[in-house]
């Protein structure tokens, strides 16, 4: 077992992995390497006693994945059965997000409520079979509390997330008050459960699920008229309804629930995720009843007999087909940048005004208050200036350069696993948070996966007008670009008064058997005031010498993105003397397995008097007209990793 202190990448508006670890009281992360099956069996045996609930969840997850041949359907059923969403791959999650039904592909409050209802019916039916039990305790009370207790067990089996805590708390408190003959309004019930959840877990306030779960419940309560008092309802009971009337009432309630959830939760979705689904209303109209009434009951019954999982997989197939077609619609989702505080406040007030019962003209006016969230003002560089953002992507490189009206991305970060890469997890969320809807230029310096591992996700997630690279003609990424140019020295262009120049590689085909590092695209960016940055890819000492021979007068720059992550093969003394940067940024992973940056290279920068900024210590580094700033300093919290002096 190899362990290290918790450390995650840190980017503006990005996911805080260190907070996630801190909330769960995880003091170390690492990997287990088992040379034989024996250590794995010992680990499984230990976890049976240390974490029986997790062991049961794992066993059920394995049963689902083995019972259902369709991998996509099996992943959805595992999420609905035991709350394990890890089997759902990134592209499938993107479909769920674009169609606004991601809340369904998890064990939400609706699913636990359905389970509690099914459990209470089963307990009541069994209780009534015994006269002795009915004399000992009335069957309605036994059914009510039996449903609550079984719902608690299911919520624990589902991972005990915030939506599960909210649902179980409201079920238990509602059952207790009803047993005492007390009738609380729904909003008061939700308020006290929220207080209880926060007192038990204060970190729940930082979980998006807390605000979405309690927000949905509160909006539905606010949008519905108050029920009549109990005495009045008993004095004038409603006449029994026929099946047609009940169907119409159910459809009206479903319609009301969907438009309230779609419009009322849209501001929260924009605040928390920078996006909202425009087809979510349509998708939820058929997905909610199908998943709730068909797929979820079959998934739950599969715990008793695995044949139900096969039936559930057949029910999931048409759902995935329909959602896939909806997600392909060009306007399926709206992406918005991070909004200022005043836009957030107006958006939340507008959401309350839209769902509050009353006249439609007032609701329409309230809806206008949400417009600043949809189109927030953007902080862009002034004409003639540029902003450089060196992302924290671990062991890899990705640099964003923005001018007043254009955006360029130099490399896209590494590939982490088969279905996970920096483009999907880091680059695209950051671009969306910055309000960048398209890339005018994507430069892929060379073919190494730590530089192009996220390119697929970027090309699929955003329009890219042009790609420039040193990739060979047969490389698959070249075919995915709308327009491709080979990266060659001498190319230059002007955006908003900012000059871009390619300094390497030299024109012509590369030498036979040339390593990818030797053809890295080197880019120089210079603004109207003479501020400049040099982006070097993975060039080595030989390429640095070529730059000194052909472009020595173009090398001086205030900011240097250090070649090859601080490898010993780069950053020669002559090259540093020619560039003379005021600051050097090294994009490197925490405790890099390659030993980057090399101590000899750091000593070389220190000897030249060049301050070094490391992404593993600094997080993403932003450099603009007012200077540079580290994300770890701007977002510093006591749970974050801090570099030792």
Buried (B, 14 or more C-beta within 10 A) or exposed (E): EEEEEBBBBBBBBBBBBBBBBBBEEEEEBEEEEEEEEEEEEEEEEEEEEEEEBBBBBBEBBEBBBEBBEBEBBBBBBBBBBBBBBEBBBBBBBBBBBBBBBBBBBBBBBBBBBBBBBBBBEBBBEBBBEEEEBEEEEEBBBBBBBBBBBBBBEBBBBBBBBBBBBBBBBBBBBBBEBBEEEEEBEBEEBBBEBBEBBBEEBEBBEEBEBBBBBBBBBBBBBBBBEEEEEEEEEEEEEEEEEEEEEEEEEEEEEBEBBBBBBBBBBBBBBBBBBBBBBBBBBBBBBBBBEBBBEBBBBBBBBBBEEBEBBBBBBEBBEEBBEBBBEBBEEEEBBBBBBBBEEEBBBBBBBBBBBBBBEEEEEEBEEBBEBBEBBBEBEEEBBBBBBBBBBBBBBBBBBBBBBBBBEBBBBBBBBBBBEEEBBBBBBBBBBBBBBBBBEEBBBBBBBBBBBBBBBBBBBBBBBBEBBBBBBBBEEEBEBBEBBEEBBBBBBEBEEEBBBBBBBBBBBBEEEBEEEEBBBBBBBBBBBBBBEEBBBBBBBBBBBEBBBBBBEBBEEBBBBBBBBBBBBBBBBBBBEEBBEBBBBEBBBBBBBBEBEBEBBBEEBBEBBEEBEBEBBBBBBBBBBBBBEEEBBBBBEEBEEEBBBEEEE
